[in-house]
Amino acid sequence: MEELGITNILISDGAPFYLDYQFDGINTVDLRETRDGNDWTIVSHTLDTSALQWTPWKGSGPAKITTDPPRVSSDVLVDAAVIAPITLEPGIYRFELEVSGDVDGPGDGPGGFSLHGKRKLLWIPAGHYEHELFSRLVHIGPEESVDYLSFGLGGWETGRGVLQMDGLTIKRIEYKRIDREQR
């Protein structure tokens, strides 16, 4: 468990503390508490992504896809990716994706990382990347089922070029009270 360094974050004696995160501009997680003689912290648990089994997925168009490391390339606009099965429980997650490559295409994200077939998590705009880090805090609700992650060109759009995954970190974020007597 890694501490993210947010302790003693309550504002004043007896005053309520509000910590709001906006997710997708729609869902809001409101963590709310009053000072009660306790410290509050945000902790994260890093999930092991080294065991993810990536496999090719071709939605449309010709693409060259490799899985070790995950890499998708095409000279024409395509929707193609590598996908990996995963189970994510409802909660708050931080996705950190490191990529290299040259991506081009229409829209905000000719490259991307997604909950496959459900929603795009990270948009990779047209450009040249060398070990570029993209990250996002995401709320997965109890009504969502997460079966696969996907990474590649397209994904609700189309893209061309070369995109390689250099690294992936997934952290589950929790808000936790620590009693002063236990410190």
C-alpha positions in Angstrom: 0.0 0.0 0.0 1.4 3.4 -1.0 0.5 6.6 0.8 -0.2 9.5 -1.5 0.8 12.0 1.2 -2.5 13.6 1.9 -2.9 13.6 5.7 -4.4 16.1 8.2 -6.5 17.5 5.3 -9.5 18.4 7.3 -10.0 22.2 7.4 -11.0 23.4 10.8 -12.4 22.1 14.1 -16.0 20.9 13.5 -16.0 22.1 9.9 -17.0 19.6 7.3 -14.4 18.5 4.8 -15.4 18.1 1.2 -13.2 16.3 -1.4 -14.9 16.2 -4.8 -13.5 14.5 -7.9 -15.2 15.0 -11.3 -15.3 12.0 -13.5 -16.2 12.4 -17.2 -18.1 15.6 -16.2 -21.0 13.4 -15.1 -20.2 11.2 -12.2 -19.1 12.8 -9.0 -17.6 11.1 -5.9 -18.1 13.2 -2.8 -15.9 12.2 0.1 -17.3 14.1 3.2 -16.4 14.0 6.9 -16.2 16.2 9.9 -13.1 16.6 12.1 -13.3 13.9 14.8 -9.8 13.7 16.1 -8.7 11.5 13.3 -6.3 11.9 10.3 -7.6 11.1 6.8 -5.4 9.8 4.0 -5.7 8.6 0.5 -4.0 5.4 -0.2 -3.5 3.4 -3.4 -3.0 -0.3 -4.2 -1.0 -1.0 -7.4 -2.5 -3.8 -9.4 -0.1 -6.3 -11.1 -0.4 -5.6 -14.8 2.6 -7.8 -15.8 0.4 -10.8 -16.1 -2.1 -9.2 -18.5 -2.4 -11.4 -21.6 -2.7 -9.1 -24.6 -4.3 -10.5 -27.8 -4.9 -8.8 -31.2 -8.3 -7.2 -32.0 -9.2 -5.8 -35.4 -12.3 -3.7 -35.6 -11.8 -2.2 -39.1 -9.0 -1.9 -41.7 -5.6 -3.6 -42.1 -3.3 -3.3 -39.2 -0.1 -5.0 -37.9 -0.5 -6.0 -34.3 2.1 -7.4 -31.9 1.6 -8.3 -28.3 5.0 -8.2 -26.7 5.3 -5.3 -26.3 1.7 -4.3 -27.2 2.0 -2.4 -30.5 -0.4 -1.4 -33.3 0.5 0.1 -36.7 -1.2 0.9 -39.9 -0.6 3.2 -42.9 -4.4 3.8 -43.3 -7.1 4.8 -40.8 -8.1 1.8 -38.7 -9.8 0.8 -35.5 -7.4 -1.9 -34.2 -6.1 -2.8 -30.8 -4.7 -5.3 -28.4 -7.1 -6.4 -25.7 -6.5 -8.1 -22.3 -9.0 -9.7 -20.0 -9.2 -8.1 -16.5 -11.7 -7.8 -13.7 -11.9 -4.4 -11.9 -14.2 -4.0 -8.9 -16.3 -0.8 -8.5 -14.1 2.0 -7.2 -11.7 4.8 -8.1 -8.7 4.0 -10.2 -5.7 5.9 -11.6 -4.6 4.6 -15.0 -1.0 5.6 -16.1 -0.1 4.6 -19.6 3.4 5.2 -21.2 3.5 5.2 -25.0 5.9 5.7 -27.9 5.1 6.2 -31.6 3.7 8.5 -34.3 -0.1 8.8 -34.4 -2.3 10.7 -36.9 -6.0 10.8 -37.6 -9.2 12.8 -37.1 -10.7 13.8 -33.8 -9.3 14.2 -30.3 -7.8 10.8 -30.0 -6.7 8.7 -33.0 -5.0 6.6 -30.4 -6.4 5.4 -27.1 -6.8 3.2 -24.0 -10.3 1.9 -23.1 -12.5 -0.2 -21.1 -13.0 -2.3 -24.3 -16.4 -1.6 -25.9 -17.6 0.4 -22.9 -15.7 3.8 -22.8 -12.5 5.5 -23.7 -10.2 6.2 -20.7 -7.2 7.9 -22.3 -7.2 9.9 -25.5 -3.9 9.9 -27.4 -3.9 12.9 -29.8 -2.1 13.1 -33.1 1.6 13.6 -32.5 5.0 12.0 -32.0 5.7 10.4 -28.6 8.8 9.0 -26.9 7.9 7.4 -23.6 5.1 9.9 -23.1 2.9 9.4 -20.0 -0.9 9.7 -20.1 -2.9 9.4 -16.9 -6.4 9.7 -15.6 -8.4 9.2 -12.5 -11.5 7.1 -13.3 -14.6 6.1 -11.3 -15.9 2.6 -12.1 -19.5 2.4 -10.8 -21.2 -0.7 -9.5 -23.4 -1.0 -12.6 -20.3 -1.2 -14.9 -18.8 -4.6 -15.7 -15.2 -4.4 -16.8 -14.1 -7.5 -18.8 -11.3 -6.2 -21.1 -8.9 -3.3 -21.5 -7.9 -2.2 -25.0 -5.0 -0.2 -26.4 -4.4 0.9 -29.9 -5.4 3.1 -32.9 -8.9 4.3 -33.0 -11.4 3.3 -30.4 -14.6 5.4 -31.0 -12.5 7.1 -33.8 -9.9 5.9 -36.3 -6.2 6.4 -36.3 -3.1 5.6 -38.3 0.6 5.4 -37.6 2.5 3.4 -34.9 1.6 3.2 -31.2 3.4 1.1 -28.7 2.7 0.6 -25.0 5.9 1.1 -23.0 4.2 0.7 -19.6 0.9 0.4 -17.8 0.2 1.1 -14.1 -3.3 0.7 -12.5 -3.8 1.9 -9.0 -7.0 1.5 -6.9 -7.5 4.6 -4.8 -9.2 4.5 -1.4 -10.0 7.2 1.2 -9.1 5.9 4.7 -9.4 7.2 8.3 -6.4 6.6 10.6 -7.2 6.8 14.3 -4.5 8.9 16.1 -4.2 6.3 18.8 -3.1 3.8 16.1 -0.3 5.9 14.8 
